[in-house]
Amino acid sequence: MDHIAVIGAGQAGATLVETLRKRGYEGRLSLWGAEPDLPYQRPPLSKGYLLDEMGRERLHLRPRSFYEERAVELHLGAPVAALDPAARTLTGPAGETAFDAAILATGSRANVLPARCTGGLTGHHVIRTLADIDALRPEVLPGRRMLVVGGGYIGLEAAAVARRIGLEVTLVELNMRLLSRVACAATADWFRALHRDHGVDIREGVGLDTLIGDGRIEGARLTDGTELAVDVVVAGIGARPDTALAGAAGLTIEDGVAVDEYGRTSAAGIWAAGDCCSFPWRGRRIRLESVPHAIHQAEVVAANVLGAEMPYEAKPWFWSDQYDVKLQIAGLNEGFDEVVTRDGEGRSHWYFAGDTLLAVDAMNDPRAYMVGKRLIEAGRSPDRAAVADGSVPIKSLL
């Protein structure tokens, strides 16, 4: 192959070009990113970077010299407008470029508040990109009043950082409890208590109706009719895979760009990796949004583009940092029918379907997380009574 084009310059895109060179690919290699910055870490954006504890250059995954030394063409601030799988061309700002293989790593986009809620006012934000955080930083000042819309992990992390800075924070969640889509009631209860202990006004079963103001936000009306004085709003209402380019090119879309176990899309010569794609896993199709997944899948897909024929075996794990708490999650909890609580170094919740361990939420309990992760990856399940008994050494569950 004379030219491999990687479209998307996030974690997956950066890993793809690095892995292709590591595996001996010596042809032309280009990396196309819509944002003007070098590929960077996203998790610190809403934490260290927003808190001004981490500079911009520290966010970069690699310095520019890394790409130059490996002869990776960087096309940054250069969104790809079109992809033609039949002709094997992409259209960038300077026109068409031919390729032999293209790998989509376009990631996901934050969901934004609907226009009927915002009314054209300024002062509402999302948390996804460097530009998002650069726009938010001047707004996050001690004593100001923030409304966080959404009680998932992004919303909770935003609330935690805002309280650290000294803002008054109200968080609204339209569903009847926090984390309703991603965690059990016990985990939600634990985090609700944590945030209330830190002064967050949490309101569940109520959402945002409309923002109020003249030009910029001055308040918010909630779905229960309550009106709040508000200076800044952060929406943490999830993300969606960025499939616009793939969809326009006629690729199959199934909750993301559909790929097989090797990373191939429905079009010959086009591959995908990371947040933007869905893939087969244990008899169903899933899509994951996490740094470990983006790295691991990108490594596998890069190998397969070069002929490895290596199936991707996802090992889902995630984390969230809130105040002095590190939440670590192993596995996927879909289909659980029982949650077993264990008190050890911290607190952990173990999800079972019958006798099968599906997932573990570990709050400040790294040992429980590591044991749970090893069990899940090995396809083994511990005795539930032993899990619940804190006097049973955690390692014995292995």
Secondary structure as UniProt FT lines:
FT   STRAND          3..7
FT   HELIX           11..22
FT   TURN            23..24
FT   STRAND          28..33
FT   HELIX           43..46
FT   TURN            47..52
FT   HELIX           56..59
FT   HELIX           64..69
FT   TURN            70..71
FT   STRAND          72..76
FT   STRAND          82..84
FT   TURN            85..88
FT   STRAND          89..92
FT   TURN            93..94
FT   STRAND          95..98
FT   STRAND          101..104
FT   STRAND          108..110
FT   HELIX           115..118
FT   TURN            119..120
FT   STRAND          124..126
FT   HELIX           130..136
FT   HELIX           137..139
FT   TURN            142..143
FT   STRAND          145..149
FT   HELIX           153..165
FT   STRAND          168..173
FT   TURN            178..182
FT   HELIX           185..197
FT   TURN            198..199
FT   STRAND          201..204
FT   STRAND          208..213
FT   STRAND          216..222
FT   TURN            223..224
FT   STRAND          227..229
FT   STRAND          232..235
FT   STRAND          239..241
FT   HELIX           244..248
FT   TURN            249..250
FT   STRAND          257..258
FT   TURN            261..262
FT   TURN            268..269
FT   STRAND          270..272
FT   TURN            275..276
FT   STRAND          277..281
FT   TURN            282..283
FT   STRAND          284..286
FT   HELIX           291..305
FT   TURN            306..307
FT   STRAND          317..322
FT   TURN            323..324
FT   STRAND          325..331
FT   TURN            334..335
FT   STRAND          338..343
FT   STRAND          347..353
FT   TURN            354..355
FT   STRAND          356..363
FT   HELIX           366..378
FT   HELIX           384..388
FT   TURN            390..391
FT   HELIX           394..397
//
